């Protein structure tokens, strides 16, 4: 597999006073893409417990160009970079349109930690979660 692609839809209200999508709203769009992978796709492929608790421990975003609201979705491609026993890193590439050839507007990285909500503490990845994530490792 290697790369998961999600389309996310900016909203008119995401724009700031400068006429482009606000930086915080861009992070929310990355979250929407991440949820498509870690919750919907994980459940579809046999790792539904990922939706029970997963937190962002670190976030880094490089804004390369303004995202201007056009009514079109953005393309976000994601891959797993660093898969450990109790964490993993997701890398993102956000394009201003549906194609990989559309302008690259941001790259990002999140350090993700599985979390036991009822115990209130981090936990280790399950075997099913590791198997699912391994399928999205960059090759």
Secondary structure, 3 states (H helix, E strand, C coil): CCCEEEEECCCHHHECCCCCECHHHHHHHHHHHHHHHHHHHHHHCCCHHHHHCEEEEEEEEEECCCCCCCCCCEEEEEEEEEECCCCEEEEEEEECCCCCCCCEEEEEEEEEEEEECCCCEECCCCHHHHHHHHCCECC
